[in-house]
């Protein structure tokens, strides 16, 4: 039986959403969820976003999601797509993972980055708490092999 998959994507500028299309092509039966925060939560300037994210992480005051996550109980796998901010997941991912607590399936991060992904996966696992996290994947290279391993 095929695994039921949800692809949850956060993309502030649209770049990560464009890369997520490769996931959709590999998993056309997967459901999609867009992780969103209220308009105006983040600056238009990436330098300011970086400062905002640092402050949110230091204070634990992460932005709330502007729409509730779907009922995830029927999914076997949730792929969480995020840009890398300051070497870590975008801060709305923390809010998403917090809302996901209690989910019994597998979670795996997929991320886009312009430089060094830093401690993205370590931070993702910390934020995931008790969720079962599999190794993530950065960028589009070898994406099909990673997806095949997850959906076996």
C-alpha positions as CSV (number, residue, x, y, z in Angstrom):
1,X,0.0,0.0,0.0
2,X,1.3,3.4,-0.9
3,X,2.1,5.9,1.8
4,X,-0.1,8.9,2.2
5,X,2.0,12.0,2.1
6,X,1.5,15.7,3.0
7,X,3.9,18.3,1.7
8,X,3.9,21.3,4.0
9,X,5.7,24.4,2.6
10,X,6.7,27.7,4.1
11,X,8.1,30.2,1.6
12,X,8.3,33.9,2.4
13,X,9.5,35.1,-1.0
14,X,8.3,32.2,-3.3
15,X,11.7,30.7,-3.9
16,X,11.2,27.7,-1.7
17,X,7.7,27.2,-3.1
18,X,9.2,27.0,-6.6
19,X,11.7,24.4,-5.5
20,X,8.9,22.5,-3.9
21,X,7.4,21.9,-7.3
22,X,10.1,19.2,-7.8
23,X,8.6,17.4,-4.8
24,X,5.1,17.7,-6.2
25,X,6.3,16.2,-9.5
26,X,7.8,13.2,-7.7
27,X,4.8,12.7,-5.4
28,X,1.8,13.8,-7.5
29,X,-0.7,12.1,-5.2
30,X,0.6,14.0,-2.1
31,X,-1.6,16.6,-0.5
32,X,-0.3,20.1,0.0
33,X,-0.4,22.6,2.8
34,X,1.0,26.1,2.8
35,X,2.4,27.2,6.1
36,X,1.4,30.9,6.5
37,X,1.8,33.7,9.0
38,X,-0.1,36.9,9.1
39,X,0.9,39.5,6.4
40,X,3.4,42.0,7.8
41,X,4.9,39.5,10.2
42,X,8.3,39.8,8.5
43,X,10.0,42.7,6.8
44,X,10.6,42.8,3.1
45,X,14.3,43.1,3.7
46,X,16.1,39.8,4.3
47,X,18.6,41.4,6.7
48,X,15.7,42.5,8.9
49,X,14.1,39.1,8.6
50,X,17.3,37.6,9.8
51,X,17.3,39.9,12.8
52,X,13.6,39.1,13.5
53,X,14.3,35.4,13.3
54,X,17.2,35.7,15.7
55,X,15.1,37.6,18.2
56,X,12.2,35.1,17.9
57,X,14.5,32.2,18.5
58,X,16.3,33.9,21.4
59,X,13.0,34.8,23.1
60,X,10.9,31.7,22.1
61,X,8.3,34.1,20.7
62,X,7.7,32.4,17.4
63,X,5.1,33.7,15.0
64,X,1.7,32.0,15.1
65,X,0.3,30.4,11.9
66,X,-2.5,32.2,10.2
67,X,-4.4,29.1,9.4
68,X,-4.8,25.8,11.2
69,X,-2.9,22.7,10.1
70,X,-5.1,20.0,8.5
71,X,-6.0,16.9,10.4
72,X,-2.8,14.9,9.9
73,X,-3.9,11.6,11.5
74,X,-4.3,9.8,8.1
75,X,-0.8,10.7,6.8
76,X,2.2,8.3,7.0
77,X,4.7,11.0,6.1
78,X,4.9,14.8,6.2
79,X,7.6,16.6,4.3
80,X,8.2,20.0,5.7
81,X,9.7,22.5,3.2
82,X,11.5,25.5,4.5
83,X,14.1,28.1,3.6
84,X,17.2,28.2,5.7
85,X,17.4,31.3,7.9
86,X,20.6,32.0,9.8
87,X,21.6,28.3,9.3
88,X,18.3,27.1,10.8
89,X,14.7,26.5,9.7
90,X,12.5,29.6,9.1
91,X,10.8,30.4,12.4
92,X,7.3,29.6,11.2
93,X,8.4,26.0,11.0
94,X,8.8,26.0,14.8
95,X,5.1,27.0,15.1
96,X,4.1,24.3,12.6
97,X,6.1,21.6,14.4
98,X,4.6,22.7,17.7
99,X,1.1,22.4,16.3
100,X,2.0,19.0,14.9
101,X,2.9,17.5,18.3
102,X,1.0,14.2,18.8
103,X,1.3,13.2,15.2
104,X,2.2,9.5,15.0
105,X,3.8,9.3,11.5
106,X,7.2,10.4,10.1
107,X,8.4,13.9,9.5
108,X,11.3,14.9,7.2
109,X,12.6,18.3,6.4
110,X,13.3,19.6,2.8
111,X,15.1,22.9,2.6
112,X,16.5,25.5,0.3
113,X,19.5,27.6,0.9
114,X,21.7,30.1,-0.8
115,X,24.7,29.5,1.4
116,X,25.5,27.2,4.2
117,X,22.6,25.2,5.7
118,X,24.4,25.4,9.0
119,X,22.6,23.6,11.8
120,X,19.2,23.3,10.0
121,X,18.6,19.6,10.6
122,X,19.8,19.7,14.2
123,X,17.5,22.7,14.9
124,X,14.6,21.0,13.1
125,X,15.0,17.9,15.2
126,X,15.1,20.0,18.4
127,X,12.0,21.9,17.4
128,X,10.2,18.7,16.4
129,X,10.2,17.5,20.1
130,X,8.7,14.0,20.2
131,X,8.0,13.7,16.5
132,X,9.7,11.0,14.6
133,X,12.1,12.8,12.3
134,X,14.0,11.2,9.3
135,X,17.0,12.7,7.6
136,X,16.2,15.7,5.5
137,X,17.3,16.9,2.1
138,X,18.6,20.2,0.8
139,X,18.0,21.4,-2.7
140,X,17.0,19.5,-5.8
141,X,20.1,17.3,-6.4
142,X,19.4,13.6,-5.7
143,X,15.9,14.5,-4.6
144,X,14.3,11.5,-6.2
145,X,16.5,9.1,-4.3
146,X,15.7,10.7,-1.0
147,X,12.0,10.6,-1.7
148,X,12.2,6.9,-2.8
149,X,13.9,6.1,0.4
150,X,11.2,7.8,2.5
151,X,8.2,6.3,0.7
152,X,9.4,2.7,0.5
